[in-house]
Amino acid sequence: MRIRLWRPISIGILILTLGFGLPLTSRADEAQTLYNQGATLYNQQKFKEAAQSLQKALKVFPNFAAAHHLLGVVSFTGLQQAQQAVTHLKKAVALHPNLARAYLDLGFVYQHQKDLEAAKGAFRKALDVYPKFGEAQLNLALAYDQLGDRKGAITAYEATINLIPQQTTAMYNLAALYDLEGDTAQARKQLQALTNLKPDDTEAWLLSAQLAEKDNDLKEAVQAYQTALKSNPDLLDAHYALGFLLQEESQTQQAAGHFQDVIRLNPKHAEAHLNLGVLFANLEKLDQAEKEYQEAIRLNPKLVEAYYNLGVFYEFHLRDTTRALEQYRKYVELGGKDERIRNLLEKTGS
């Protein structure tokens, strides 16, 4: 998935002082005490008990906005009762329209329910109350992004970075969107800032490498893939890409090593076996080359390029025309179009 998601550790902020909407009476003290008990139990991850305490607080004062807010948080994060959460969070903002955090939490629940339009509305409400609310701005951007509204997402991510200059989720997703819009220069600029801030961000290095390849900056692409592998040596895509790039740089042995790493990570990767066969043939490791070609075909009997390459291997490396023609016939049967091969088969009557 291209979009990098982000979530805070907890969707609620616990208010342990006097809650919103309480008159100063003895019953208010009782409700506040029950609320504080609920908050403590929530922090202890005793969610059922927390909900019970908050429900008691609401029996004392049904219009206790902060209790509705926290009960919504408990219902969602602790009890997995999303619809109950929506009910209490909507009640909280109805009672106290300036509860920006409650709007944000309501947006989170809507996102969970895949109601992204409602989530957008909740995040916008949070920003109306508190325009510098970075979490709300980021999640508004994510909602636009998930809806496929690139321009809206780009604008919202840019606004997020203005509020939180080091927000790495926004930086990565903005770079990915710039790439989709064809603006690789802006994409690479965002990724440079991100990797300066977070040098071990493997996804950022992978995307940087892919953008460098698009710009035909192969040296930078190799460096970016290698940097990603320093953080995570088991990145199959990075090994696979480096196999090709290093082969183009005539670093055959190093390229072969990366295709071997691909096979280590996924022994059934037919294309990696095929490419390793090509490299072994170039290195004059003929027994190993033949083995890799045959393994590629075993794993994927319809891999047309494997029959072509094995035929070339038999024809030019082993000088075995009979076996070469056998592979070429299979190549053509699978739709291979190479004119030399077709002419050769016609000439030999194969």
KOLRO-983697 format. One line per field, with one value per residue: x, y, z of N, C-alpha, C in turn; chain; residue in three letters. Coordinates in steps of 0.2 Angstrom, whole numbers, plus 5000, padded with zeros to 4 digits. Atoms other than C-alpha are relative to their C-alpha. Example, Ala and Ser with C-alpha at 12.3 -4.5 7.8 and 13.67 -1.06 7.14 Angstrom:
% residues 2
n.x	c(5004,4996)
n.y	c(4994,4994)
n.z	c(5000,4999)
ca.x	c(5062,5068)
ca.y	c(4978,4995)
ca.z	c(5039,5036)
c.x	c(5004,4996)
c.y	c(5006,5005)
c.z	c(5000,5003)
c	c(A,A)
r	c(ALA,SER)
This chain:
% residues 350
n.x	c(5004,4996,5001,4998,5005,4997,5005,4997,5000,5006,5004,5003,4996,5004,5001,5001,5003,5008,5002,5004,5007,5002,5001,4997,5004,4998,5001,4995,4994,5001,4999,4993,4996,5001,4996,4992,5000,5000,4994,4995,5001,4998,4993,4998,5003,5006,5005,5007,5001,5000,5007,5005,5000,5002,5008,5003,5000,5005,5006,5000,5001,5000,4997,4993,4997,4993,5002,5002,4994,4996,5003,5000,4993,5000,5004,4997,4993,5000,5006,5001,5007,4999,5006,5001,4995,5002,5006,4998,4996,5005,5003,4995,4999,5006,5000,4995,4998,4993,4995,4996,4998,5006,5001,4994,5001,5006,4997,4996,5005,5003,4995,5000,5006,4999,5004,4995,5003,5002,4993,4997,5004,4998,4993,5001,5002,4994,4995,5003,4999,4993,4997,4994,5001,4996,5003,5006,4998,4998,5006,5004,4997,5000,5007,5000,4996,5003,5005,4997,5000,4993,4999,5002,4995,4994,5001,5000,4993,4996,5002,4997,4993,4999,5002,4995,4995,4997,5005,4997,5005,5002,4995,5000,5006,5000,4996,5004,5006,4996,4997,5006,5002,4994,4995,4995,4996,5003,5000,4993,4998,5003,4996,4994,5001,5002,4995,4995,5003,5001,4996,5001,5007,4999,5004,4998,4995,5002,5003,4995,4996,5004,5000,4994,5000,5004,4996,4994,4994,4999,4995,5004,5005,4996,4998,5006,5002,4995,5001,5006,4998,4997,5005,5004,4997,5004,5005,4999,5001,4994,4995,5002,4999,4993,4998,5000,4996,4993,4999,4999,4994,4995,4998,5004,5000,5004,5007,5002,5001,5006,5005,4999,5004,5007,5002,5000,5006,5006,4997,5004,5000,4997,4997,4993,4997,4998,4995,4994,4997,4996,4993,4996,4997,4995,4994,4998,5002,5005,5005,5005,5005,5005,5004,5004,5005,5004,5004,5005,5005,5004,5004,5005,4999,5002,4995,4997,4993,4996,4999,4996,4993,4998,4998,4994,4995,4998,4998,4994,4996,4998,5000,5005,5005,5006,5003,5002,5006,5005,5003,5003,5007,5004,5000,5005,5006,5003,5001,4994,5000,4994,5000,4994,5002,5005,4996,4996,5004,5003,4995,4999,5006,5002)
n.y	c(4994,4994,4995,5002,4998,4997,5000,4998,5005,5000,4995,4996,4996,5001,4994,5003,4995,4999,5001,4995,5001,5002,4994,5001,5003,5006,5005,4999,5004,5007,5001,4999,5006,5006,4999,5001,5008,5003,4999,5004,5007,5001,5000,5007,5005,5003,4996,5001,4996,4992,4999,5000,4994,4994,5001,4997,4993,4997,5000,4994,4994,5002,4995,4999,5001,5003,5007,5002,5001,5005,5006,5002,5003,5007,5004,5001,5003,5006,5005,5002,4998,4994,4996,4997,4994,4995,4997,4996,4994,4995,4996,4996,4993,4996,4997,4995,4999,4998,5006,5002,5006,5005,5001,5005,5007,5002,5001,5007,5005,5001,5003,5007,5002,4998,4994,4995,4993,4998,4999,4994,4995,4999,4997,4993,4997,4999,4994,4994,4999,4999,5000,5002,5007,5004,5007,5000,4998,5006,5005,4997,5002,5008,5002,4998,5005,5007,4999,4999,4993,4998,4993,4998,5003,4996,4994,5001,5002,4994,4997,5003,4998,4993,5000,5004,5000,5006,5006,5004,5003,4995,4999,5006,5000,4994,5002,5005,4996,4997,5005,5002,4994,4999,4995,5003,4995,4998,5007,5002,4995,5002,5005,4998,4997,5006,5004,4996,5000,5007,5003,5007,5001,5004,4999,4994,5002,5004,4995,4996,5004,5000,4994,4999,5004,4997,4994,5003,4999,5007,5000,4998,5005,5005,4998,5000,5007,5003,4997,5003,5006,4999,5000,5006,5004,5005,4996,5004,4995,4996,5005,5001,4994,4999,5005,4997,4994,5002,5004,4995,4997,5005,5002,5006,5004,4997,5001,5007,5000,4998,5005,5005,4998,5000,5007,5001,4998,5003,5005,5001,4994,5003,4995,4999,5006,4999,4995,5003,5005,4996,4998,5006,5002,4995,5002,5007,5005,5003,5005,4996,4996,5004,5002,4995,4999,5005,4998,4995,5004,5004,4996,4997,5003,4996,4994,5000,4998,5005,5004,4997,4999,5007,5001,4996,5003,5006,4998,4996,5002,5007,5002,5006,4997,5004,4997,4993,5000,5002,4994,4995,5002,4998,4992,4997,5002,4995,4993,4996,4996,4999,5003,5004,5006,5002,5001,5006,5006,5001,5002,5007,5004,5002)
n.z	c(5000,5000,4995,4993,4995,4994,4994,4993,4996,4998,5003,4995,4995,4994,4997,4993,4996,5001,5007,5004,4999,4994,4995,4994,4995,4997,5005,5005,4997,5001,5007,5001,4997,5004,5006,4999,5000,5006,5003,4997,5003,5007,5001,4998,5005,4997,5004,4998,4993,5002,5003,4995,4996,5004,5000,4994,5000,5004,4997,4995,5005,5007,5005,4998,5007,5000,4999,5007,5004,4998,5001,5007,5001,4997,5004,5006,4999,4995,5001,5007,5001,5004,5000,4994,4999,5004,4996,4994,5002,5003,4994,4997,5004,5000,4993,4999,5007,5001,4998,5007,4999,5001,5007,5003,4998,5004,5006,5000,5000,5007,5004,4999,5004,5007,5002,5001,5000,4994,4996,5002,4997,4993,5000,5002,4994,4996,5002,4999,4993,4998,5007,5000,4998,5005,5000,5004,5007,5003,5002,5005,5006,5001,5002,5007,5004,5001,5004,5007,5002,5000,4999,4994,4995,5001,4996,4993,4997,4999,4994,4994,4999,4997,4993,4997,5005,5000,5000,5005,5003,5005,5005,5004,5005,5004,5006,5004,5004,5005,5005,5004,5004,5005,4997,4996,4996,4993,4996,4998,4995,4994,4998,4998,4993,4996,4998,4996,4993,4998,5005,5001,5002,5006,5005,5003,5005,5006,5005,5003,5005,5006,5003,5003,5006,5004,5002,5003,4996,4998,4994,4994,4999,4997,4993,4996,4998,4995,4993,4998,4998,4994,4995,5000,5005,5003,5005,5006,5006,5001,5002,5007,5004,5000,5005,5007,5000,5000,5006,5005,4998,5001,4994,5001,4994,4995,5002,4999,4993,4998,5003,4995,4994,5001,4999,4993,4997,5003,5004,5005,5004,5007,5003,4997,5003,5007,5001,4997,5005,5005,4997,5000,5007,5001,4995,5003,4995,5005,4997,4995,5005,5002,4994,4998,5005,4999,4994,5002,5004,4995,4996,5004,5006,5006,5000,5007,5000,4997,5006,5005,4997,4999,5007,5002,4996,5003,5007,5000,4995,5000,5007,5000,5005,4999,4994,5001,5004,4995,4996,5005,5002,4995,5000,5005,4998,4995,5003,5002,5006,5002,5007,5001,4997,5005,5006,4998,4999,5007,5004,4998,5000,4994)
ca.x	c(5000,5007,4999,5008,4995,4998,4989,4992,4996,4979,4964,4959,4966,4961,4955,4958,4953,4935,4926,4916,4898,4898,4889,4898,4888,4890,4883,4896,4910,4902,4902,4920,4926,4918,4925,4943,4940,4936,4951,4962,4955,4957,4975,4976,4968,4953,4941,4925,4927,4931,4915,4905,4912,4909,4891,4888,4895,4883,4869,4873,4875,4869,4876,4894,4903,4920,4912,4904,4920,4930,4917,4917,4936,4934,4921,4931,4949,4945,4928,4929,4911,4913,4894,4893,4909,4901,4885,4895,4907,4893,4885,4901,4903,4884,4886,4902,4905,4923,4930,4942,4949,4932,4930,4947,4942,4925,4935,4946,4931,4923,4939,4939,4921,4927,4916,4929,4917,4911,4929,4934,4919,4924,4943,4937,4927,4942,4952,4938,4939,4958,4966,4983,4978,4992,4984,4968,4976,4986,4971,4961,4975,4975,4956,4958,4972,4962,4948,4960,4958,4976,4975,4965,4978,4993,4986,4982,4999,5007,4997,5002,5020,5018,5010,5022,5038,5045,5029,5037,5021,5015,5032,5032,5014,5017,5032,5022,5008,5021,5028,5010,5007,5024,5033,5048,5058,5046,5045,5064,5065,5053,5062,5078,5071,5064,5079,5090,5078,5076,5091,5085,5068,5069,5053,5059,5075,5066,5055,5070,5079,5064,5063,5081,5079,5065,5077,5090,5101,5107,5122,5110,5097,5111,5116,5098,5094,5111,5106,5089,5097,5108,5093,5084,5095,5080,5071,5068,5063,5079,5090,5080,5082,5101,5103,5098,5107,5123,5122,5121,5136,5145,5147,5141,5147,5139,5123,5123,5124,5109,5099,5105,5098,5081,5081,5086,5071,5059,5066,5051,5055,5057,5062,5077,5082,5082,5092,5104,5106,5111,5124,5131,5133,5142,5153,5156,5149,5140,5133,5126,5118,5110,5103,5096,5087,5080,5074,5065,5056,5051,5044,5035,5033,5025,5040,5044,5060,5067,5065,5073,5088,5090,5090,5103,5113,5113,5116,5131,5138,5137,5136,5121,5110,5098,5094,5094,5080,5070,5069,5066,5051,5044,5048,5038,5024,5022,5021,5039,5042,5060,5063,5080,5073,5058,5069,5080,5066,5059,5076,5079,5062,5059)
ca.y	c(5000,5017,5027,5027,5027,5036,5034,5042,5030,5034,5042,5051,5065,5061,5076,5073,5090,5097,5091,5102,5105,5102,5115,5117,5106,5091,5080,5088,5082,5065,5065,5072,5058,5044,5052,5053,5034,5030,5039,5030,5013,5017,5021,5004,4996,4991,4996,4987,4995,5012,5011,5007,5021,5034,5027,5031,5048,5051,5045,5059,5072,5066,5082,5079,5082,5076,5060,5057,5060,5048,5035,5036,5033,5018,5011,5012,5008,4996,4988,4988,4996,5008,5013,5016,5027,5037,5040,5046,5057,5065,5069,5076,5089,5093,5097,5106,5112,5118,5100,5099,5083,5074,5079,5071,5055,5055,5056,5041,5031,5035,5031,5014,5012,5017,5032,5043,5058,5058,5057,5072,5082,5078,5083,5099,5103,5100,5112,5125,5124,5124,5129,5124,5106,5096,5079,5084,5092,5076,5064,5076,5073,5054,5054,5064,5052,5036,5044,5046,5065,5069,5088,5089,5077,5087,5103,5095,5087,5103,5111,5098,5101,5119,5115,5101,5103,5086,5075,5061,5052,5068,5070,5052,5053,5070,5063,5048,5060,5071,5056,5051,5068,5067,5080,5070,5085,5090,5071,5069,5086,5079,5063,5071,5081,5065,5055,5069,5069,5050,5042,5024,5026,5011,5015,5033,5026,5013,5027,5038,5024,5022,5040,5041,5027,5036,5051,5039,5043,5025,5029,5038,5024,5011,5021,5023,5004,5000,5013,5005,4988,4994,4997,4981,4968,4957,4970,4958,4973,4982,4966,4963,4981,4981,4965,4974,4990,4982,4971,4987,4994,4978,4973,4955,4946,4959,4958,4939,4941,4951,4939,4926,4936,4937,4918,4917,4927,4919,4902,4902,4918,4911,4928,4929,4911,4916,4932,4923,4910,4924,4931,4914,4911,4928,4922,4906,4896,4885,4871,4884,4894,4879,4874,4891,4892,4875,4880,4895,4884,4872,4886,4894,4883,4898,4910,4913,4922,4907,4896,4909,4912,4893,4891,4904,4896,4879,4887,4898,4892,4873,4872,4860,4864,4850,4856,4874,4870,4861,4877,4888,4878,4880,4899,4901,4890,4902,4917,4922,4934,4934,4933,4925,4911,4909,4909,4896,4884,4886,4883,4867,4861,4861)
ca.z	c(5000,4995,5008,5025,5039,5055,5072,5089,5103,5110,5102,5118,5129,5147,5156,5175,5181,5182,5167,5154,5158,5176,5189,5205,5216,5227,5213,5201,5213,5213,5194,5193,5205,5194,5179,5186,5191,5174,5167,5179,5174,5156,5158,5167,5152,5163,5149,5155,5173,5165,5155,5170,5180,5166,5164,5182,5180,5166,5176,5189,5175,5158,5150,5156,5139,5144,5151,5134,5126,5136,5135,5117,5117,5129,5118,5103,5109,5123,5119,5100,5100,5086,5085,5103,5102,5088,5099,5114,5104,5094,5111,5117,5103,5103,5122,5120,5101,5105,5110,5095,5102,5102,5084,5080,5089,5080,5064,5069,5072,5055,5047,5055,5048,5031,5031,5024,5020,5037,5044,5033,5040,5058,5055,5047,5062,5073,5063,5063,5082,5083,5066,5072,5076,5067,5071,5063,5048,5045,5046,5035,5022,5025,5022,5005,5000,5004,4994,4979,4979,4975,4974,4990,4999,4992,4999,5016,5018,5014,5027,5039,5036,5039,5056,5060,5050,5055,5052,5043,5038,5029,5020,5014,5007,5000,4990,4984,4978,4969,4960,4955,4948,4938,4949,4953,4958,4972,4977,4978,4988,5001,5002,5004,5019,5026,5025,5032,5047,5048,5040,5043,5035,5023,5014,5010,5003,4992,4985,4983,4973,4962,4958,4954,4942,4934,4932,4925,4939,4941,4953,4965,4963,4968,4983,4989,4988,4997,5011,5012,5014,5028,5038,5033,5024,5019,5007,4992,4980,4984,4981,4964,4958,4963,4953,4937,4941,4945,4930,4919,4928,4923,4941,4937,4953,4964,4954,4955,4974,4975,4964,4976,4991,4982,4981,4999,5003,4991,4984,4972,4963,4945,4938,4950,4945,4927,4929,4940,4926,4914,4926,4929,4910,4909,4923,4913,4928,4915,4926,4939,4924,4917,4934,4937,4920,4923,4940,4933,4921,4934,4945,4930,4915,4905,4908,4890,4893,4902,4886,4875,4887,4890,4871,4868,4882,4874,4856,4861,4877,4876,4856,4858,4843,4847,4865,4859,4846,4859,4870,4855,4850,4867,4866,4850,4856,4871,4859,4857,4843,4840,4821,4822,4832,4820,4805,4813,4817,4799,4792,4802,4800,4818)
c.x	c(5004,4999,5003,4996,5004,4994,5004,5000,4993,4995,4997,5005,4996,5000,4999,4998,4993,4998,4995,4993,4998,4998,5004,4996,5003,5000,5006,5006,4999,5002,5007,5004,4999,5003,5007,5001,5001,5006,5006,5000,5001,5007,5003,4998,4995,4994,4993,4999,5000,4994,4995,5001,4998,4993,4997,5001,4995,4993,4999,4999,5000,5003,5007,5004,5006,4999,4998,5006,5004,4997,5000,5007,5001,4996,5003,5007,5000,4995,4999,4992,5000,4993,4999,5005,4997,4994,5003,5004,4996,4996,5004,5000,4993,5000,5005,5004,5008,5005,5003,5002,4995,4998,5005,4998,4994,5003,5004,4995,4996,5005,5000,4994,5000,4995,5004,4997,4998,5006,5003,4996,5002,5007,4999,4997,5005,5004,4996,5000,5007,5004,5007,5001,5003,4997,4994,5001,5003,4995,4995,5004,5000,4993,5000,5004,4997,4994,5002,4999,5007,5002,4998,5005,5006,4999,5000,5006,5004,4998,5002,5007,5001,4998,5005,5006,5004,4995,5002,4995,4997,5006,5001,4994,5000,5005,4997,4995,5004,5002,4994,4998,5006,5005,5005,5005,4998,5000,5007,5002,4997,5003,5007,5000,4998,5006,5006,4997,5000,5004,4999,4993,5000,4995,5001,5006,4998,4997,5005,5004,4996,4999,5006,5001,4995,5003,5006,5006,5002,5005,4996,4995,5004,5001,4994,4998,5005,4998,4994,5002,5004,4996,4996,5003,4995,4994,5001,5000,5007,5006,4998,5002,5008,5003,5001,5005,5007,5002,5002,5006,5006,5003,4996,5000,4996,4993,4998,4998,4994,4994,5000,4996,4992,4998,5000,4994,4994,5003,4996,4999,5003,5004,5008,5004,5003,5005,5007,5004,5004,5006,5005,5003,5005,5006,5004,4999,4994,4995,4995,4995,4995,4995,4995,4994,4995,4995,4994,4995,4996,4995,4995,5001,4998,5005,5004,5007,5005,5002,5005,5007,5003,5002,5007,5006,5003,5003,5007,5005,5002,5000,4996,4994,4993,4996,4998,4993,4994,4997,4997,4993,4995,4999,4995,4993,4996,4999,5006,5001,5006,5001,5005,4998,4995,5003,5004,4996,4997,5006,5002,4994,4997,4993)
c.y	c(5006,5004,4998,5003,5003,5000,5002,4994,4999,5005,5006,5004,4999,5007,4999,5006,5001,5000,5006,4998,4999,5007,4998,4998,4994,4994,5001,4997,4993,4998,5000,4994,4994,5001,4999,4992,4997,5001,4996,4993,4999,5000,4993,4995,4996,5003,4998,5004,5007,5002,5001,5006,5006,5000,5003,5007,5003,4999,5006,5006,4997,5005,5001,4999,4996,4992,4996,4999,4994,4993,4998,4997,4993,4995,4998,4996,4994,4995,4998,5001,5006,5004,5003,5006,5006,5004,5004,5006,5005,5004,5005,5007,5004,5004,5006,5001,5002,4994,4998,4993,4995,5000,4996,4993,4998,4998,4993,4995,4999,4997,4992,4997,5001,5005,5006,5007,5002,5002,5007,5006,5001,5003,5007,5004,5001,5006,5007,5002,5002,4999,4997,4992,4995,4993,5000,5001,4993,4995,5003,4998,4993,4998,5002,4995,4993,5001,5001,5007,5003,5007,5002,4997,5004,5006,4999,4998,5006,5004,4997,5001,5007,5000,4996,4998,4993,4994,4996,4996,5005,5001,4994,5000,5005,4998,4995,5003,5004,4996,4998,5005,5002,5005,4997,5004,5002,4993,4999,5005,4998,4994,5001,5003,4995,4996,5004,5000,4993,4995,4992,4998,4996,5002,5007,4999,4996,5005,5005,4997,5000,5006,5002,4996,5003,5006,4998,5002,4994,5000,5002,4994,4994,5002,5000,4993,4998,5003,4996,4993,5000,5000,4993,4995,4995,5004,4996,5005,5003,4995,4999,5006,5000,4995,5003,5006,4999,4997,5005,5004,4995,4997,4993,4996,5003,4999,4993,4999,5002,4996,4994,5001,5000,4993,4998,5002,4997,4995,4999,5005,4998,5006,5001,4994,5002,5005,4998,4995,5004,5003,4995,4998,5005,4999,4994,4995,4996,4995,5004,5004,4995,4998,5005,5001,4994,5001,5005,4997,4996,5004,5003,4998,5005,5006,5000,5002,4995,4995,5003,5000,4993,4998,5003,4997,4994,5001,5002,4998,4993,4997,4994,5002,4996,5002,5007,5000,4998,5006,5005,4998,5002,5008,5002,4997,5004,5007,5004,5002,5001,4997,4995,4993,4997,4997,4993,4994,4998,4997,4993,4996,4998,5002)
c.z	c(5000,5006,5007,5005,5006,5005,5006,5004,5003,4997,5005,5004,5006,5004,5008,5005,4999,4993,4997,5002,5007,5005,5006,5006,5003,4995,4995,5003,4999,4993,4998,5003,4996,4994,5000,5001,4994,4996,5002,4998,4993,4999,5002,4995,5003,4996,5002,5006,4998,4997,5005,5004,4996,4999,5006,5001,4996,5003,5005,4996,4993,4995,5001,4993,5000,5002,4994,4996,5002,4999,4993,4998,5003,4996,4994,5001,5004,4999,4993,4998,4996,5000,5006,5001,4996,5004,5005,4997,4996,5006,5003,4997,5000,5007,5000,4993,5000,5002,4994,5001,4999,4993,4996,5001,4996,4993,4999,4999,4993,4995,5001,4997,4993,4997,4999,4999,5006,5004,4998,5004,5008,5001,4998,5006,5006,4999,5000,5008,5002,4993,5000,5002,4995,4999,4995,4993,4996,4998,4995,4993,4999,4997,4992,4996,4999,4995,4993,4997,5001,5002,5007,5005,5000,5004,5008,5003,5000,5006,5007,5002,5002,5007,5004,4995,4999,5000,4994,4995,4994,4994,4996,4995,4995,4994,4995,4995,4994,4995,4996,4995,4995,5002,5004,5004,5007,5004,5003,5005,5007,5003,5003,5007,5005,5002,5004,5008,5003,4996,4999,4998,4993,4994,4996,4995,4994,4995,4997,4994,4994,4996,4996,4994,4994,4996,4996,5003,5004,5006,5006,5002,5004,5007,5005,5002,5005,5007,5003,5003,5006,5006,5001,4994,4996,4996,4993,4994,4999,4997,4992,4996,5000,4995,4993,4999,5000,4994,4994,5001,4999,5006,5001,5006,5005,4998,5001,5008,5002,4998,5005,5007,4998,5001,5007,5003,4997,4995,4993,4995,4993,4996,5002,4998,4993,4999,5003,4995,4995,5002,5000,4993,4998,5004,4998,5006,4997,5004,5005,4995,4998,5006,5002,4995,5001,5006,4999,4996,5004,5004,4996,4993,4994,5000,4993,4999,5002,4994,4995,5003,5001,4993,4998,5004,4997,4993,5001,5005,5000,4992,4999,4996,5002,5006,4999,4996,5004,5004,4996,4998,5005,5001,4996,5002,5005,4998,4999,4993,4996,4993,4998,5002,4995,4994,5001,5000,4993,4996,5001,5000,5006,5002)
c	c(A,A,A,A,A,A,A,A,A,A,A,A,A,A,A,A,A,A,A,A,A,A,A,A,A,A,A,A,A,A,A,A,A,A,A,A,A,A,A,A,A,A,A,A,A,A,A,A,A,A,A,A,A,A,A,A,A,A,A,A,A,A,A,A,A,A,A,A,A,A,A,A,A,A,A,A,A,A,A,A,A,A,A,A,A,A,A,A,A,A,A,A,A,A,A,A,A,A,A,A,A,A,A,A,A,A,A,A,A,A,A,A,A,A,A,A,A,A,A,A,A,A,A,A,A,A,A,A,A,A,A,A,A,A,A,A,A,A,A,A,A,A,A,A,A,A,A,A,A,A,A,A,A,A,A,A,A,A,A,A,A,A,A,A,A,A,A,A,A,A,A,A,A,A,A,A,A,A,A,A,A,A,A,A,A,A,A,A,A,A,A,A,A,A,A,A,A,A,A,A,A,A,A,A,A,A,A,A,A,A,A,A,A,A,A,A,A,A,A,A,A,A,A,A,A,A,A,A,A,A,A,A,A,A,A,A,A,A,A,A,A,A,A,A,A,A,A,A,A,A,A,A,A,A,A,A,A,A,A,A,A,A,A,A,A,A,A,A,A,A,A,A,A,A,A,A,A,A,A,A,A,A,A,A,A,A,A,A,A,A,A,A,A,A,A,A,A,A,A,A,A,A,A,A,A,A,A,A,A,A,A,A,A,A,A,A,A,A,A,A,A,A,A,A,A,A,A,A,A,A,A,A,A,A,A,A,A,A,A,A,A,A,A,A,A,A,A,A,A,A)
r	c(MET,ARG,ILE,ARG,LEU,TRP,ARG,PRO,ILE,SER,ILE,GLY,ILE,LEU,ILE,LEU,THR,LEU,GLY,PHE,GLY,LEU,PRO,LEU,THR,SER,ARG,ALA,ASP,GLU,ALA,GLN,THR,LEU,TYR,ASN,GLN,GLY,ALA,THR,LEU,TYR,ASN,GLN,GLN,LYS,PHE,LYS,GLU,ALA,ALA,GLN,SER,LEU,GLN,LYS,ALA,LEU,LYS,VAL,PHE,PRO,ASN,PHE,ALA,ALA,ALA,HIS,HIS,LEU,LEU,GLY,VAL,VAL,SER,PHE,THR,GLY,LEU,GLN,GLN,ALA,GLN,GLN,ALA,VAL,THR,HIS,LEU,LYS,LYS,ALA,VAL,ALA,LEU,HIS,PRO,ASN,LEU,ALA,ARG,ALA,TYR,LEU,ASP,LEU,GLY,PHE,VAL,TYR,GLN,HIS,GLN,LYS,ASP,LEU,GLU,ALA,ALA,LYS,GLY,ALA,PHE,ARG,LYS,ALA,LEU,ASP,VAL,TYR,PRO,LYS,PHE,GLY,GLU,ALA,GLN,LEU,ASN,LEU,ALA,LEU,ALA,TYR,ASP,GLN,LEU,GLY,ASP,ARG,LYS,GLY,ALA,ILE,THR,ALA,TYR,GLU,ALA,THR,ILE,ASN,LEU,ILE,PRO,GLN,GLN,THR,THR,ALA,MET,TYR,ASN,LEU,ALA,ALA,LEU,TYR,ASP,LEU,GLU,GLY,ASP,THR,ALA,GLN,ALA,ARG,LYS,GLN,LEU,GLN,ALA,LEU,THR,ASN,LEU,LYS,PRO,ASP,ASP,THR,GLU,ALA,TRP,LEU,LEU,SER,ALA,GLN,LEU,ALA,GLU,LYS,ASP,ASN,ASP,LEU,LYS,GLU,ALA,VAL,GLN,ALA,TYR,GLN,THR,ALA,LEU,LYS,SER,ASN,PRO,ASP,LEU,LEU,ASP,ALA,HIS,TYR,ALA,LEU,GLY,PHE,LEU,LEU,GLN,GLU,GLU,SER,GLN,THR,GLN,GLN,ALA,ALA,GLY,HIS,PHE,GLN,ASP,VAL,ILE,ARG,LEU,ASN,PRO,LYS,HIS,ALA,GLU,ALA,HIS,LEU,ASN,LEU,GLY,VAL,LEU,PHE,ALA,ASN,LEU,GLU,LYS,LEU,ASP,GLN,ALA,GLU,LYS,GLU,TYR,GLN,GLU,ALA,ILE,ARG,LEU,ASN,PRO,LYS,LEU,VAL,GLU,ALA,TYR,TYR,ASN,LEU,GLY,VAL,PHE,TYR,GLU,PHE,HIS,LEU,ARG,ASP,THR,THR,ARG,ALA,LEU,GLU,GLN,TYR,ARG,LYS,TYR,VAL,GLU,LEU,GLY,GLY,LYS,ASP,GLU,ARG,ILE,ARG,ASN,LEU,LEU,GLU,LYS,THR,GLY,SER)
